[in-house]
Amino acid sequence: MCGVTKNQPTCAQTNFSYRQYFSILLITFATLTHVHCDQSNLTKSCVELYEKGVESYLDNKFPECVYNLENAVIKYHQYRRTLQNCRLACRREAEDAEPLYAVDVENLKFFEKTIRNTLCVIKCKDKLLEDSGKFNINEDIENLFEMRKPYEYLHICYFQMKEIQKAASAVFTYLVTHPDHKTMLSTLKYYSSFDGVDLKDVINFEAKDYAYLYSHGIDAYEAKDWKGVIDNMEESLVDFLQAEEECRAQCEGPFDHGWLPDFIPSIANHFTFCLKCKSLCYSKLNSINTEKYEDLLPSHYHYLQYAYYKVGNMRMACEAVASYLLFIPKDETMLSNMEFYKKMPKVEKQYFKPRKEALLYIERLTYEKKLMKFIDKEFNFHTLKEEDSAKETKLQFTVTKTAQDLKGTKRFVAGGIMSKNQCRTIINILRTFAKVGDGYDTATPHTKNEIIEGISMERIILLVHYGILNSKYLEMLLEITEETKANIENYFNVEEPLYFSYTHFVCRTAIKGDLGNRSELSHEIHADNCNIYPDGVCEKEAPSYTWRDYSAIIYLNDDFLGGEFFFSSDMNPESSQSTVHPSCGKMVAFSSGVENLHGVKAVRRGTRCAIGLWFTFNPEYKENYRDLAYDVIENIREKNA
């Protein structure tokens, strides 16, 4: 960045240009599409438009596909912006309101502001629905749009309409969120081979304003247009801070505690959930397209201090220096610049005062970090006590039922896999972080009478990486599952390398009120690596997971009704060979082929939680996230050393 030369400070030595790395235009879909606006579309939700877009895609109606999916994205962002504005405006209104009573008693002013804020949000949401029609937004729908799912269809529809440049941009927009998606990377390369398609003109349809402005600020810097640097960087700075406020406001949504806390704990629990979500906003905004920056926000002040110096505005240059040093106080380049400025005539000591927005940002950031550190340290309801840990070392893997007991082949049941404390810990992690439908395409993949909530190893690693979940829990999960694999290898006398293929932490919950003797199964009879046909033949072909060789389920609890695992000789539930009743630390393991047909009986009441493990001899289907997990743990250890 900017450093001192003999006669003047120097600024950022950029290794990139706007054309090389940022091809960002603020173009809305409404201006992109050639389809005229349909007034009936104004009353349709983003969900309805998305579904119509996918339906049009399947019917090869590509103009309608483009029209509906473009408008679905517009409608979703309209909803998101309006909801964010509701929350931000209501917070300001509650802060500015005259209190009902002058004296603050037992924090009643806080609760008064909360009540005012709540009333305002309710009215604002009612007006939102009245003015804009129904939205039908829930967490699943929000994730669908946030993960850029519409672009998976849009790029194909653009391509079919011979709008290849737009198709390339749609693919690129998807890749910004999924940078390692092999199919999309290949597709973008394919589109770039067409005449008239220039990768320099590929745009990110979801780009934020600040990215565009920041890039133009860099262009202005390279052109030595100092006024252009100031104009673009100042506007980018305002928009970045506004984008982060909107991101933080989006975090203030509903939260399922998974239990029934008391009044104050419920407030603290929800607040902590929102605070952890808000802490991720800065990291999210530090990416411009596929480029990641560690210091995007403070770098605004770096460019500004130099540009203000060049136009002779030393007060603003010094304020930018002081603001930058709030973020990176030991930056040698900026410290040198500060000393250089101090020696200049007419520069006064009081000029080095951080700008208000930077000071407020750092104060909030500092307080929130201290609060999160306190929460992580003091709220150890997941923490294993020393005496419990000592007991866990005495747990012994014990086979309780052999293949003969279970009336089959290559199967067994064992106990002593986990302690009760470990089971409670993992259940608490699931209650806190599991997502409905995680690991599946729907919340009710096997029966409409149960909800499935899960968390993959990938998500756990991300939670640990971002400091939301303590790394010791990831270490515990790795240790339990690795030891389980070793026991399975030993029991079945596996001689060739066996790899983890997939790990899934999952809970099945009976829908409230459904307490009767349900006839359908929680999970139909199946084999894990082949498709079973009516004649009983089990073919190893898609969509089955043909690479799976061994399977295991580790149970975490037994405080529910139903949910028994059973082996079967055929597809008829009446042909059950043996049953396994779940309990903490019990495991059933078996080979994944047709020799071990199995199913799960209905969960009639409560929640059944377990760890699903699948193994393979094929290294191509190895669960690579495990290697990443160990890297994340090692990085954390190095930071804490």
URFEN-V802992 format. One record per pair of residues at least 6 apart in sequence whose ideal C-beta (glycine too) atoms are under 7 Angstrom apart, sorted by sequence separation. I is the first residue (numbers start at 1). J is the second residue. D is the distance in whole Angstrom. If there is no record, write none. Layout:
i=I j=J d=D
i=I j=J d=D
//
This chain:
i=3 j=9 d=7
i=4 j=10 d=7
i=175 j=181 d=6
i=178 j=184 d=7
i=191 j=197 d=6
i=286 j=292 d=6
i=325 j=331 d=7
i=341 j=347 d=5
i=403 j=409 d=5
i=437 j=443 d=4
i=444 j=450 d=6
i=463 j=469 d=4
i=526 j=532 d=7
i=532 j=538 d=5
i=533 j=539 d=7
i=540 j=546 d=4
i=569 j=575 d=5
i=590 j=596 d=4
i=2 j=9 d=5
i=3 j=10 d=5
i=192 j=199 d=5
i=286 j=293 d=5
i=403 j=410 d=6
i=406 j=413 d=7
i=436 j=443 d=4
i=444 j=451 d=6
i=445 j=452 d=6
i=464 j=471 d=5
i=531 j=538 d=7
i=568 j=575 d=5
i=2 j=10 d=5
i=56 j=64 d=4
i=57 j=65 d=4
i=158 j=166 d=4
i=159 j=167 d=4
i=220 j=228 d=3
i=221 j=229 d=5
i=261 j=269 d=6
i=286 j=294 d=7
i=308 j=316 d=4
i=309 j=317 d=4
i=403 j=411 d=5
i=443 j=451 d=5
i=444 j=452 d=7
i=530 j=538 d=4
i=531 j=539 d=5
i=568 j=576 d=5
i=569 j=577 d=6
i=580 j=588 d=5
i=2 j=11 d=4
i=56 j=65 d=4
i=158 j=167 d=4
i=175 j=184 d=5
i=220 j=229 d=5
i=257 j=266 d=6
i=308 j=317 d=4
i=325 j=334 d=6
i=403 j=412 d=6
i=443 j=452 d=6
i=460 j=469 d=7
i=489 j=498 d=6
i=530 j=539 d=6
i=568 j=577 d=6
i=1 j=11 d=7
i=2 j=12 d=6
i=99 j=109 d=6
i=174 j=184 d=6
i=175 j=185 d=7
i=286 j=296 d=5
i=324 j=334 d=5
i=402 j=412 d=6
i=464 j=474 d=5
i=530 j=540 d=5
i=531 j=541 d=6
i=566 j=576 d=5
i=567 j=577 d=5
i=1 j=12 d=5
i=401 j=412 d=6
i=527 j=538 d=5
i=529 j=540 d=6
i=567 j=578 d=5
i=53 j=65 d=5
i=56 j=68 d=6
i=100 j=112 d=6
i=155 j=167 d=5
i=158 j=170 d=6
i=217 j=229 d=5
i=220 j=232 d=6
i=257 j=269 d=6
i=305 j=317 d=5
i=308 j=320 d=6
i=401 j=413 d=4
i=440 j=452 d=6
i=553 j=565 d=7
i=566 j=578 d=7
i=99 j=112 d=6
i=171 j=184 d=5
i=175 j=188 d=7
i=321 j=334 d=6
i=399 j=412 d=5
i=400 j=413 d=5
i=461 j=474 d=7
i=485 j=498 d=7
i=531 j=544 d=5
i=566 j=579 d=5
i=338 j=352 d=7
i=400 j=414 d=6
i=460 j=474 d=6
i=508 j=522 d=6
i=530 j=544 d=5
i=53 j=68 d=4
i=155 j=170 d=4
i=217 j=232 d=4
i=255 j=270 d=5
i=305 j=320 d=4
i=399 j=414 d=5
i=400 j=415 d=5
i=436 j=451 d=6
i=437 j=452 d=6
i=438 j=453 d=7
i=439 j=454 d=4
i=485 j=500 d=7
i=529 j=544 d=6
i=564 j=579 d=5
i=565 j=580 d=4
i=52 j=68 d=4
i=53 j=69 d=4
i=154 j=170 d=4
i=155 j=171 d=5
i=171 j=187 d=5
i=172 j=188 d=6
i=216 j=232 d=5
i=217 j=233 d=4
i=304 j=320 d=4
i=305 j=321 d=5
i=321 j=337 d=6
i=398 j=414 d=6
i=438 j=454 d=4
i=529 j=545 d=6
i=530 j=546 d=7
i=564 j=580 d=7
i=171 j=188 d=5
i=321 j=338 d=5
i=397 j=414 d=6
i=398 j=415 d=5
i=436 j=453 d=5
i=438 j=455 d=6
i=439 j=456 d=6
i=460 j=477 d=7
i=528 j=545 d=6
i=529 j=546 d=5
i=564 j=581 d=6
i=565 j=582 d=7
i=95 j=113 d=7
i=255 j=273 d=5
i=398 j=416 d=5
i=435 j=453 d=7
i=438 j=456 d=6
i=49 j=68 d=5
i=50 j=69 d=7
i=53 j=72 d=6
i=94 j=113 d=4
i=97 j=116 d=5
i=151 j=170 d=5
i=213 j=232 d=5
i=217 j=236 d=6
i=301 j=320 d=4
i=305 j=324 d=7
i=397 j=416 d=5
i=434 j=453 d=4
i=435 j=454 d=7
i=529 j=548 d=4
i=563 j=582 d=6
i=168 j=188 d=6
i=171 j=191 d=7
i=321 j=341 d=7
i=396 j=416 d=5
i=397 j=417 d=7
i=434 j=454 d=6
i=435 j=455 d=7
i=528 j=548 d=5
i=395 j=416 d=5
i=434 j=455 d=5
i=49 j=71 d=5
i=50 j=72 d=4
i=94 j=116 d=4
i=151 j=173 d=5
i=152 j=174 d=6
i=213 j=235 d=5
i=214 j=236 d=4
i=252 j=274 d=6
i=301 j=323 d=5
i=302 j=324 d=6
i=433 j=455 d=6
i=481 j=503 d=6
i=49 j=72 d=4
i=94 j=117 d=4
i=151 j=174 d=4
i=168 j=191 d=4
i=213 j=236 d=4
i=251 j=274 d=5
i=301 j=324 d=4
i=318 j=341 d=6
i=430 j=453 d=7
i=528 j=551 d=5
i=565 j=588 d=6
i=167 j=191 d=6
i=168 j=192 d=7
i=317 j=341 d=7
i=395 j=419 d=6
i=558 j=582 d=6
i=148 j=173 d=6
i=430 j=455 d=6
i=558 j=583 d=4
i=46 j=72 d=5
i=49 j=75 d=6
i=91 j=117 d=6
i=94 j=120 d=7
i=148 j=174 d=5
i=210 j=236 d=5
i=213 j=239 d=6
i=251 j=277 d=4
i=298 j=324 d=5
i=558 j=584 d=7
i=573 j=599 d=7
i=582 j=608 d=6
i=90 j=117 d=5
i=93 j=120 d=5
i=164 j=191 d=6
i=251 j=278 d=5
i=314 j=341 d=7
i=392 j=419 d=4
i=555 j=582 d=4
i=557 j=584 d=6
i=570 j=597 d=7
i=35 j=63 d=6
i=176 j=204 d=5
i=326 j=354 d=5
i=391 j=419 d=6
i=555 j=583 d=6
i=556 j=584 d=6
i=582 j=610 d=7
i=46 j=75 d=4
i=148 j=177 d=5
i=168 j=197 d=6
i=210 j=239 d=4
i=298 j=327 d=4
i=318 j=347 d=7
i=555 j=584 d=7
i=567 j=596 d=6
i=568 j=597 d=5
i=41 j=71 d=6
i=45 j=75 d=7
i=46 j=76 d=4
i=90 j=120 d=4
i=147 j=177 d=6
i=164 j=194 d=5
i=172 j=202 d=5
i=176 j=206 d=7
i=209 j=239 d=5
i=210 j=240 d=4
i=248 j=278 d=4
i=298 j=328 d=6
i=314 j=344 d=7
i=322 j=352 d=5
i=392 j=422 d=7
i=433 j=463 d=6
i=567 j=597 d=7
i=568 j=598 d=7
i=90 j=121 d=5
i=165 j=196 d=7
i=173 j=204 d=5
i=321 j=352 d=6
i=322 j=353 d=6
i=323 j=354 d=5
i=388 j=419 d=7
i=555 j=586 d=5
i=567 j=598 d=5
i=568 j=599 d=6
i=35 j=67 d=4
i=164 j=196 d=7
i=165 j=197 d=6
i=172 j=204 d=6
i=173 j=205 d=5
i=305 j=337 d=7
i=314 j=346 d=7
i=319 j=351 d=7
i=322 j=354 d=4
i=323 j=355 d=5
i=326 j=358 d=5
i=566 j=598 d=7
i=33 j=66 d=6
i=46 j=79 d=7
i=164 j=197 d=5
i=169 j=202 d=5
i=173 j=206 d=5
i=210 j=243 d=6
i=248 j=281 d=5
i=295 j=328 d=7
i=314 j=347 d=5
i=318 j=351 d=4
i=326 j=359 d=7
i=388 j=421 d=4
i=554 j=587 d=5
i=565 j=598 d=7
i=566 j=599 d=6
i=33 j=67 d=6
i=87 j=121 d=6
i=90 j=124 d=6
i=168 j=202 d=5
i=169 j=203 d=5
i=247 j=281 d=4
i=318 j=352 d=5
i=319 j=353 d=6
i=536 j=570 d=7
i=553 j=587 d=7
i=86 j=121 d=6
i=170 j=205 d=7
i=208 j=243 d=5
i=319 j=354 d=7
i=323 j=358 d=4
i=327 j=362 d=7
i=552 j=587 d=6
i=553 j=588 d=5
i=565 j=600 d=6
i=566 j=601 d=7
i=165 j=201 d=7
i=169 j=205 d=6
i=315 j=351 d=5
i=319 j=355 d=5
i=326 j=362 d=5
i=552 j=588 d=7
i=33 j=70 d=5
i=244 j=281 d=5
i=247 j=284 d=6
i=314 j=351 d=7
i=384 j=421 d=6
i=552 j=589 d=4
i=563 j=600 d=6
i=564 j=601 d=5
i=32 j=70 d=7
i=86 j=124 d=4
i=244 j=282 d=6
i=247 j=285 d=7
i=563 j=601 d=6
i=86 j=125 d=6
i=532 j=571 d=6
i=550 j=589 d=7
i=551 j=590 d=6
i=562 j=601 d=5
i=562 j=602 d=5
i=563 j=603 d=4
i=29 j=70 d=4
i=244 j=285 d=6
i=384 j=425 d=7
i=522 j=563 d=6
i=550 j=591 d=6
i=551 j=592 d=5
i=562 j=603 d=5
i=86 j=128 d=7
i=243 j=285 d=6
i=549 j=591 d=7
i=550 j=592 d=6
i=562 j=604 d=4
i=382 j=425 d=5
i=525 j=568 d=5
i=549 j=592 d=6
i=560 j=603 d=6
i=561 j=604 d=5
i=29 j=73 d=6
i=30 j=74 d=6
i=429 j=473 d=6
i=548 j=592 d=4
i=561 j=605 d=4
i=29 j=74 d=5
i=83 j=128 d=7
i=240 j=285 d=6
i=560 j=605 d=6
i=561 j=606 d=6
i=563 j=608 d=4
i=82 j=128 d=5
i=382 j=428 d=5
i=457 j=503 d=5
i=501 j=547 d=7
i=525 j=571 d=5
i=560 j=606 d=3
i=381 j=428 d=7
i=382 j=429 d=7
i=501 j=548 d=6
i=559 j=606 d=6
i=560 j=607 d=6
i=425 j=473 d=7
i=456 j=504 d=6
i=525 j=573 d=7
i=560 j=608 d=5
i=82 j=132 d=7
i=454 j=504 d=6
i=455 j=505 d=5
i=454 j=505 d=6
i=454 j=506 d=4
i=498 j=550 d=7
i=521 j=573 d=7
i=557 j=609 d=5
i=556 j=609 d=4
i=78 j=132 d=7
i=422 j=476 d=7
i=452 j=506 d=6
i=453 j=507 d=5
i=556 j=610 d=6
i=508 j=563 d=7
i=555 j=610 d=5
i=79 j=135 d=5
i=452 j=508 d=6
i=538 j=594 d=4
i=554 j=610 d=6
i=240 j=297 d=6
i=553 j=610 d=5
i=554 j=611 d=4
i=79 j=137 d=6
i=148 j=206 d=7
i=422 j=480 d=7
i=450 j=508 d=5
i=451 j=509 d=5
i=450 j=509 d=6
i=553 j=612 d=6
i=450 j=510 d=6
i=451 j=511 d=7
i=449 j=510 d=7
i=450 j=511 d=7
i=552 j=613 d=4
i=418 j=480 d=6
i=449 j=511 d=5
i=488 j=550 d=6
i=237 j=300 d=4
i=529 j=592 d=4
i=530 j=593 d=6
i=551 j=614 d=5
i=236 j=300 d=6
i=488 j=552 d=6
i=528 j=592 d=4
i=529 j=593 d=6
i=530 j=594 d=6
i=439 j=504 d=5
i=449 j=514 d=5
i=527 j=592 d=7
i=550 j=615 d=4
i=527 j=593 d=6
i=548 j=614 d=5
i=549 j=615 d=6
i=233 j=300 d=5
i=417 j=484 d=6
i=439 j=506 d=7
i=527 j=594 d=5
i=549 j=616 d=5
i=484 j=552 d=6
i=548 j=616 d=6
i=549 j=617 d=5
i=76 j=145 d=5
i=449 j=518 d=6
i=527 j=596 d=7
i=547 j=616 d=5
i=233 j=303 d=5
i=234 j=304 d=7
i=484 j=554 d=7
i=527 j=597 d=6
i=233 j=304 d=5
i=526 j=597 d=7
i=547 j=618 d=5
i=73 j=145 d=7
i=450 j=522 d=6
i=525 j=597 d=5
i=414 j=487 d=7
i=434 j=507 d=6
i=447 j=520 d=5
i=525 j=598 d=7
i=526 j=599 d=7
i=229 j=303 d=6
i=230 j=304 d=6
i=525 j=599 d=4
i=547 j=621 d=4
i=430 j=505 d=6
i=447 j=522 d=6
i=524 j=599 d=6
i=446 j=522 d=6
i=523 j=599 d=6
i=73 j=150 d=6
i=211 j=288 d=4
i=230 j=307 d=5
i=430 j=507 d=5
i=446 j=523 d=5
i=523 j=600 d=4
i=72 j=150 d=6
i=229 j=307 d=4
i=230 j=308 d=7
i=446 j=524 d=7
i=521 j=599 d=5
i=522 j=600 d=4
i=412 j=491 d=6
i=426 j=505 d=6
i=521 j=600 d=6
i=522 j=601 d=6
i=521 j=601 d=6
i=522 j=602 d=5
i=69 j=150 d=5
i=226 j=307 d=4
i=521 j=602 d=6
i=522 j=603 d=5
i=221 j=303 d=6
i=410 j=492 d=7
i=520 j=602 d=6
i=69 j=153 d=6
i=226 j=310 d=4
i=227 j=311 d=7
i=518 j=602 d=4
i=69 j=154 d=5
i=204 j=289 d=5
i=226 j=311 d=5
i=217 j=303 d=6
i=518 j=604 d=6
i=528 j=614 d=7
i=45 j=133 d=7
i=65 j=153 d=6
i=66 j=154 d=7
i=44 j=133 d=7
i=45 j=134 d=5
i=46 j=135 d=7
i=47 j=136 d=5
i=279 j=368 d=7
i=515 j=604 d=6
i=43 j=133 d=4
i=45 j=135 d=5
i=397 j=487 d=5
i=515 j=605 d=5
i=42 j=133 d=7
i=45 j=136 d=5
i=66 j=157 d=5
i=382 j=473 d=7
i=65 j=157 d=4
i=66 j=158 d=6
i=399 j=491 d=7
i=275 j=368 d=6
i=279 j=372 d=7
i=510 j=603 d=5
i=47 j=141 d=6
i=376 j=470 d=6
i=510 j=604 d=6
i=62 j=157 d=4
i=66 j=161 d=7
i=508 j=603 d=5
i=510 j=605 d=5
i=57 j=153 d=5
i=275 j=371 d=7
i=510 j=606 d=6
i=53 j=150 d=7
i=275 j=372 d=6
i=62 j=160 d=4
i=63 j=161 d=7
i=509 j=607 d=4
i=46 j=145 d=7
i=54 j=153 d=6
i=57 j=156 d=7
i=62 j=161 d=5
i=508 j=607 d=7
i=50 j=150 d=6
i=53 j=153 d=6
i=57 j=157 d=6
i=507 j=607 d=5
i=508 j=608 d=5
i=488 j=589 d=5
i=507 j=608 d=7
i=507 j=609 d=4
i=272 j=375 d=6
i=484 j=587 d=7
i=506 j=610 d=6
i=505 j=611 d=6
i=506 j=612 d=6
i=504 j=612 d=4
i=503 j=613 d=6
i=179 j=290 d=5
i=502 j=614 d=5
i=176 j=289 d=5
i=501 j=614 d=5
i=176 j=290 d=6
i=501 j=615 d=6
i=175 j=290 d=7
i=500 j=615 d=6
i=501 j=616 d=4
i=241 j=357 d=6
i=499 j=615 d=7
i=498 j=615 d=5
i=499 j=616 d=5
i=498 j=617 d=6
i=499 j=619 d=6
i=501 j=621 d=5
i=503 j=623 d=6
i=496 j=617 d=6
i=501 j=622 d=7
i=502 j=623 d=6
i=500 j=622 d=7
i=501 j=623 d=6
i=499 j=622 d=4
i=500 j=623 d=4
i=500 j=626 d=6
i=427 j=556 d=5
i=484 j=613 d=6
i=426 j=556 d=6
i=427 j=557 d=6
i=485 j=615 d=7
i=481 j=613 d=6
i=423 j=556 d=4
i=32 j=166 d=7
i=423 j=557 d=6
i=418 j=554 d=7
i=417 j=554 d=5
i=478 j=629 d=6
i=450 j=603 d=6
i=474 j=629 d=6
i=411 j=567 d=7
i=88 j=245 d=6
i=475 j=633 d=6
i=408 j=567 d=5
i=474 j=633 d=6
i=88 j=249 d=5
i=406 j=567 d=6
i=423 j=584 d=4
i=84 j=246 d=4
i=87 j=249 d=4
i=423 j=585 d=6
i=471 j=633 d=5
i=420 j=584 d=5
i=461 j=625 d=6
i=84 j=249 d=4
i=87 j=252 d=6
i=471 j=636 d=5
i=84 j=250 d=6
i=418 j=584 d=7
i=419 j=585 d=7
i=457 j=623 d=7
i=413 j=580 d=6
i=418 j=585 d=4
i=458 j=625 d=5
i=461 j=628 d=6
i=465 j=632 d=5
i=417 j=585 d=5
i=457 j=625 d=5
i=461 j=629 d=5
i=464 j=632 d=6
i=408 j=577 d=6
i=416 j=585 d=6
i=457 j=626 d=7
i=80 j=250 d=7
i=407 j=577 d=4
i=415 j=585 d=6
i=417 j=587 d=5
i=406 j=577 d=7
i=407 j=578 d=5
i=415 j=586 d=5
i=461 j=632 d=6
i=259 j=431 d=7
i=406 j=578 d=4
i=457 j=629 d=7
i=258 j=431 d=3
i=413 j=586 d=7
i=414 j=587 d=5
i=258 j=432 d=7
i=413 j=587 d=7
i=413 j=588 d=5
i=27 j=203 d=7
i=23 j=200 d=6
i=412 j=589 d=6
i=23 j=201 d=6
i=25 j=203 d=5
i=23 j=202 d=6
i=24 j=203 d=6
i=411 j=590 d=4
i=430 j=609 d=6
i=23 j=203 d=6
i=24 j=204 d=6
i=410 j=590 d=6
i=19 j=200 d=6
i=410 j=591 d=4
i=427 j=609 d=5
i=24 j=207 d=4
i=26 j=209 d=6
i=410 j=595 d=6
i=411 j=596 d=6
i=26 j=212 d=6
i=280 j=466 d=6
i=409 j=595 d=5
i=410 j=596 d=7
i=24 j=211 d=5
i=24 j=212 d=5
i=408 j=596 d=6
i=22 j=211 d=7
i=24 j=215 d=6
i=276 j=468 d=5
i=22 j=215 d=4
i=18 j=215 d=4
i=18 j=216 d=7
i=18 j=218 d=6
i=18 j=219 d=5
i=14 j=218 d=6
i=17 j=222 d=7
i=14 j=222 d=7
i=12 j=221 d=7
i=11 j=221 d=7
i=22 j=288 d=6
i=22 j=289 d=6
i=21 j=291 d=6
i=12 j=302 d=6
i=11 j=302 d=7
i=12 j=303 d=6
i=11 j=303 d=7
i=11 j=306 d=4
i=140 j=436 d=7
i=9 j=306 d=6
i=139 j=436 d=7
i=140 j=437 d=6
i=2 j=302 d=6
i=9 j=309 d=6
i=1 j=302 d=5
i=2 j=305 d=7
i=2 j=306 d=5
i=9 j=337 d=4
i=3 j=333 d=4
i=2 j=333 d=6
i=9 j=340 d=5
i=1 j=333 d=5
i=4 j=336 d=4
i=3 j=336 d=6
i=4 j=337 d=6
i=3 j=337 d=7
i=2 j=337 d=6
i=4 j=340 d=5
//
